[in-house]
Amino acid sequence: MKYLLDTAHLDDIRELSEYLPIAGVTSNPTIVKKEGAIPFFAHMREIRSIIGNLRPLHIQVTARDYDGMMRDAEAVFRHVDEKVYIKVPVDFSGVKVIKALKRQGANVTATAVYGMDQAFMALEAGADCIAPYFNRMEALGVDAASVVGNIAGIINHYGYETEILAASFKQPAQIDRAILAGAHSVTVAPDVLRQIFAKKVVTEAVAAFADDWAGLYGSKTLAELGD
């Protein structure tokens, strides 16, 4: 079970990587748009410098056809590094791209997955990761947890080495459901991750502990009592 950051915001990546067990970073064109007209490759290299070489960085192609997507992937390898996971949408051309990139030994993440049919095709094409869109499926009335669970079952049954990297979350409860259904990892926007620690019951409990302690020892901390 791994948590990745679904963002290109450098300050969030720095802070959350320091505080939380962050296993990598994912991005896509919509996420990049939030940062404005950044120098794209330099920005991605800066993300790499923050997370290091041992944690995965996922970058999505932007072309729509096979040749264009292959050129995009080559540009990423050339201007960032060859360890990047190339995110490829699972459409008709994308499956061909996944097959070709895997023949080259590249790391590939199959993205924009809305159902088991796409996922099964990506598995056979050799994708390293499959990114089912959890919230987007739920918004369409699809049982997203069931989809993730069925994909996990097929992976286990046939011995695929592919991991489920669940994506598209709007609330922490969706993350819980994805993990319990069998997702190996989740990629989550910073604001949704922060919601985990913003529950009213948690902040009230911590405040009550502080009040009880202050009633006994005033402003002294544990460390100060030992001095």
Summary of the structure (lengths in Angstrom):
residues: 227
radius of gyration: 20.3
end to end distance: 40.8
largest distance: 70.3
contacts: 705
relative contact order: 0.11
helix: 54%
strand: 18%
